Amino acid sequence: MELLEMYRENGVSREVYAFGETVLKTLAPRFAQLDAMAELNQGKVIRAMQENRVDAPCFAATTGYGYDDVGRERLERVYAHIFGTEAALVRPQITCGTHALTVALSANLLPGDELLSPVGAPYDTLQEVIGIRPSPCSLAEYGVRYRQVELLADGSFDYPAIRAAIGEKTKLITIQRSKGYATRPSFSVAQIGELIAFVKSVKPDVLVMVDNCYGEFVEALEPSQVGADMVVGSLIKNPGGGLAPIGGYICGTQACVSRCAYRLSAPGLGQEVGANLGILPSFYQGLFLAPTVVSGALKGAIFAAGIYEKLGFRVIPSASEDRHDIIQAVELGSEAGMRAFCKGIQAAAPVDSYVEPIPWAMPGYDSQVIMAAGAFVQGSSIELSADGPIRPPYAVYFQGGLTWYHAKLGILKSLQAMVDAGLVQL
C-alpha cells in the first residue's frame, strides 16, 4: 500500500499502476537475462581498470595544453582494453556523438574518396555532416562523395547491391548500429560482424566505422571486436553512466585513431594535448557504473514495449525480442499521442518536471522535433528521455533512466498522460 500511495502522490492512478504490474509480471525472465549481462560487462570494466593500473593520480586536473596527462592517457587505454582495440581517443573536447562521428569521418576521408552507407540513410544530424542536406563545411564541400544502399523490406542487408556499390574510390563504410529516427530494427553485433566480413571480402582495404551510440554494454561484445576499424560514441549516452558531463570516444586501429586525434586538435599535436579540466573522475566513475545503468535502461525499454504493445501500438522492438541498443520506438499514430507521451516522461523528471514539451525546429533536423528530457546533463540520453520528429508514423523514441525505478515511473506517467488525454483506454 505504501508503494501504491507513492505512485498516487506522483500522479499515477491505481488503474494505471495495476495495468503496469500485470505487464511487469511477465518480464521477470527477461530482467534476469539483463542482470546477467550487466554482471558480465561490469567484470569486464573492472578488469580493464585494474590491468591498466587506475589510481588516485588519474583523477588530477590538468589545464592549458594538458601535456603528460596521466589520467587521460590511462583512461584511453582502459577504453581500448574494453573495446578490444589498439587505441582510443576519449576527450571532453568532443562535444557530442555527431561531433565524434564528424571527427572520425573527416580524419579518414580525403577529397575524391567515397563514403558508403550499406544500411540506408544515416541519422538526421549526420546528413548535414555528409552533405546529403547541404551545410557549410560538409564532407561534400571537401570533395568526398557519398552513396547509400537501402535495406531490404525486412530490414536485412542487400548484399548484392552492397557488392555492386563498393568501387575503386570507396574508402570508408559507415554502419549505424541503432535505428535513429527510423523504425527499422537495430543491428546486433553478430549482424554487424557479418556485414563487415562481407564488405572486407569485396575490398579488403576498406575502412569500416560503426556508429555505436546507444549500444555500448548491451551485449557481451562490441563491434570493434568483430572487425570494425573504428567504433564511435558519446559519453552522455551509455558509457558515461550518467555522470560524464560531456565528451565522446573513438576506439579503433592505431592508424585511424591517430588521424582522429590530429583532426580533433591539430596536425603534429594529436593526442599529446587536451586538458581534462578536472572532469576525469566523472569519466572513470561513469564508465564503472555504465553496465548497471545500461541494464536499468534496458529494463525500462522492455517495460515500455510491454505496456504499449498490450495496448495495440506497434513497438520496435517488441517486449520479447533480443535487445541491441537501449532505444524503444513506439508508433503513436498522431502528434497528439507524441505530445501526451512526452508530457508524461517530462513530468516524471527530477529536473524541469513542470515544463511541457512542445515541438520545435531543433538544429540538424529537417522536421520539428519534440523532446522530453529533464536531465542533470543537458541532452543526456542515458537519462530518462523521449523524443521524435513530428512526421508519420509519429513514432516516439524512449530511452534511458539512470535507475530502473525512474524508468518505470516515467513509463507509467506517459501512460497516465495518454489516458488523461483520452488517447487510450485501459
Beta strands, then each sheet from edge to edge (+ up, - down):
strand 1: 87-91
strand 2: 114-117
strand 3: 145-148
strand 4: 170-176
strand 5: 207-211
strand 6: 230-234
strand 7: 248-252
strand 8: 314-316
strand 9: 328-331
strand 10: 369-372
strand 11: 385-389
strand 12: 395-399
sheet 1: 1+ 7- 6+ 5+ 4+ 2+ 3+
sheet 2: 8+ 9- 12+ 11- 10+
end
